[in-house]
Amino acid sequence: GLAAGRLEEWIFVFAQAAGGSSQFCISVGKHIAAEHGNLQECFDGKIGPETLYKIEDSRVKESAQKSLQLHEVLSSISFGSLGVKNIRGGNGRDGCNLVRTDTNGILNGGSPT
């Protein structure tokens, strides 16, 4: 899960730092290693060994909240709320072809079969 991925990231960071490579796993630009100030926004609280096990992706919380909001908005949309009679153009030929319609709109004087 998330914890295993975080642990793997840290292992690679330290391995590359020990190897003296100029390519850093966590970097600022191409060849500059990220420092404490650059990483602070990634964690809740102090960065250190005592907090390594509770590292959370702050973006996950943000994304989860936005996902809930999107679900609420999509759930509130209905055909009636769109304020249209049909989903086809006036000529009856340029619809989405997902439903059977006639030139007056969805099933307005038509048949579902």
C-alpha positions as a Markdown table, in Angstrom:
| # | Residue | x | y | z |
|---|---|---|---|---|
| 1 | Gly | 0.0 | 0.0 | 0.0 |
| 2 | Leu | 0.9 | 3.6 | 0.5 |
| 3 | Ala | 3.3 | 2.9 | 3.4 |
| 4 | Ala | 5.2 | 0.3 | 1.4 |
| 5 | Gly | 5.6 | 2.8 | -1.5 |
| 6 | Arg | 6.8 | 5.5 | 0.9 |
| 7 | Leu | 9.4 | 3.2 | 2.5 |
| 8 | Glu | 10.6 | 2.2 | -1.0 |
| 9 | Glu | 11.0 | 5.9 | -1.9 |
| 10 | Trp | 13.1 | 6.6 | 1.2 |
| 11 | Ile | 15.3 | 3.6 | 0.5 |
| 12 | Phe | 16.1 | 4.9 | -3.0 |
| 13 | Val | 16.7 | 8.4 | -1.7 |
| 14 | Phe | 19.4 | 7.2 | 0.8 |
| 15 | Ala | 20.9 | 4.7 | -1.7 |
| 16 | Gln | 21.3 | 7.4 | -4.3 |
| 17 | Ala | 22.7 | 9.9 | -1.8 |
| 18 | Ala | 25.3 | 7.3 | -0.7 |
| 19 | Gly | 26.2 | 6.6 | -4.3 |
| 20 | Gly | 27.1 | 10.2 | -4.9 |
| 21 | Ser | 24.9 | 10.4 | -8.0 |
| 22 | Ser | 23.9 | 13.7 | -9.4 |
| 23 | Gln | 20.5 | 12.3 | -10.2 |
| 24 | Phe | 18.3 | 12.5 | -7.1 |
| 25 | Cys | 15.0 | 10.7 | -6.5 |
| 26 | Ile | 13.6 | 13.8 | -4.8 |
| 27 | Ser | 15.1 | 16.9 | -6.4 |
| 28 | Val | 14.6 | 20.5 | -7.1 |
| 29 | Gly | 15.3 | 20.9 | -10.8 |
| 30 | Lys | 17.6 | 18.4 | -12.5 |
| 31 | His | 20.7 | 18.1 | -10.3 |
| 32 | Ile | 19.9 | 19.6 | -6.9 |
| 33 | Ala | 18.7 | 17.4 | -4.1 |
| 34 | Ala | 15.5 | 18.5 | -2.3 |
| 35 | Glu | 16.1 | 19.7 | 1.2 |
| 36 | His | 13.9 | 19.9 | 4.3 |
| 37 | Gly | 12.3 | 23.2 | 3.2 |
| 38 | Asn | 11.3 | 21.7 | -0.2 |
| 39 | Leu | 9.7 | 18.6 | 1.4 |
| 40 | Gln | 7.7 | 20.2 | 4.2 |
| 41 | Glu | 4.5 | 20.5 | 2.2 |
| 42 | Cys | 4.6 | 16.7 | 1.6 |
| 43 | Phe | 4.2 | 15.9 | 5.3 |
| 44 | Asp | 1.9 | 16.7 | 8.2 |
| 45 | Gly | 4.2 | 17.9 | 11.0 |
| 46 | Lys | 8.0 | 17.5 | 11.6 |
| 47 | Ile | 10.1 | 15.5 | 9.2 |
| 48 | Gly | 12.2 | 12.9 | 11.0 |
| 49 | Pro | 12.6 | 9.2 | 11.9 |
| 50 | Glu | 9.9 | 9.3 | 14.5 |
| 51 | Thr | 7.4 | 10.4 | 11.9 |
| 52 | Leu | 8.5 | 8.2 | 9.0 |
| 53 | Tyr | 5.9 | 5.6 | 9.9 |
| 54 | Lys | 3.0 | 8.1 | 9.8 |
| 55 | Ile | 3.9 | 9.7 | 6.5 |
| 56 | Glu | 0.7 | 10.6 | 4.6 |
| 57 | Asp | 0.3 | 11.8 | 1.1 |
| 58 | Ser | -1.4 | 15.2 | 1.8 |
| 59 | Arg | -2.7 | 15.1 | -1.8 |
| 60 | Val | -4.7 | 11.9 | -1.0 |
| 61 | Lys | -6.8 | 13.8 | 1.5 |
| 62 | Glu | -7.3 | 16.7 | -0.9 |
| 63 | Ser | -8.2 | 14.3 | -3.7 |
| 64 | Ala | -10.7 | 12.4 | -1.6 |
| 65 | Gln | -12.5 | 15.5 | -0.7 |
| 66 | Lys | -12.7 | 16.7 | -4.3 |
| 67 | Ser | -13.9 | 13.3 | -5.3 |
| 68 | Leu | -16.8 | 13.5 | -2.8 |
| 69 | Gln | -17.7 | 16.9 | -4.1 |
| 70 | Leu | -17.7 | 15.7 | -7.7 |
| 71 | His | -19.9 | 12.7 | -6.8 |
| 72 | Glu | -22.4 | 15.0 | -5.1 |
| 73 | Val | -22.6 | 17.3 | -8.1 |
| 74 | Leu | -23.0 | 14.4 | -10.6 |
| 75 | Ser | -25.6 | 12.8 | -8.4 |
| 76 | Ser | -27.7 | 16.0 | -8.4 |
| 77 | Ile | -27.8 | 16.2 | -12.2 |
| 78 | Ser | -30.9 | 14.9 | -13.9 |
| 79 | Phe | -32.3 | 15.2 | -17.4 |
| 80 | Gly | -34.9 | 17.6 | -16.1 |
| 81 | Ser | -32.3 | 19.8 | -14.4 |
| 82 | Leu | -30.7 | 20.5 | -17.7 |
| 83 | Gly | -33.6 | 22.6 | -18.9 |
| 84 | Val | -33.9 | 20.9 | -22.3 |
| 85 | Lys | -36.5 | 18.9 | -24.0 |
| 86 | Asn | -34.2 | 16.5 | -25.8 |
| 87 | Ile | -30.5 | 15.7 | -26.4 |
| 88 | Arg | -30.8 | 15.9 | -30.2 |
| 89 | Gly | -30.6 | 18.8 | -32.5 |
| 90 | Gly | -33.6 | 20.2 | -34.2 |
| 91 | Asn | -33.1 | 18.2 | -37.4 |
| 92 | Gly | -33.4 | 14.9 | -35.5 |
| 93 | Arg | -30.1 | 13.6 | -37.1 |
| 94 | Asp | -27.3 | 14.8 | -34.9 |
| 95 | Gly | -28.1 | 13.1 | -31.5 |
| 96 | Cys | -25.8 | 11.0 | -29.4 |
| 97 | Asn | -27.5 | 7.8 | -30.6 |
| 98 | Leu | -27.7 | 6.4 | -27.1 |
| 99 | Val | -31.5 | 6.6 | -27.1 |
| 100 | Arg | -34.2 | 6.3 | -29.7 |
| 101 | Thr | -35.8 | 9.7 | -30.3 |
| 102 | Asp | -37.9 | 11.5 | -32.8 |
| 103 | Thr | -37.6 | 15.1 | -34.1 |
| 104 | Asn | -39.7 | 16.4 | -31.1 |
| 105 | Gly | -37.4 | 15.0 | -28.4 |
| 106 | Ile | -37.1 | 11.8 | -26.4 |
| 107 | Leu | -40.1 | 9.7 | -26.9 |
| 108 | Asn | -42.3 | 12.7 | -27.5 |
| 109 | Gly | -44.8 | 11.1 | -29.9 |
| 110 | Gly | -42.3 | 8.3 | -30.5 |
| 111 | Ser | -41.8 | 4.8 | -29.2 |
| 112 | Pro | -39.0 | 3.3 | -27.0 |
| 113 | Thr | -38.7 | 0.3 | -29.2 |
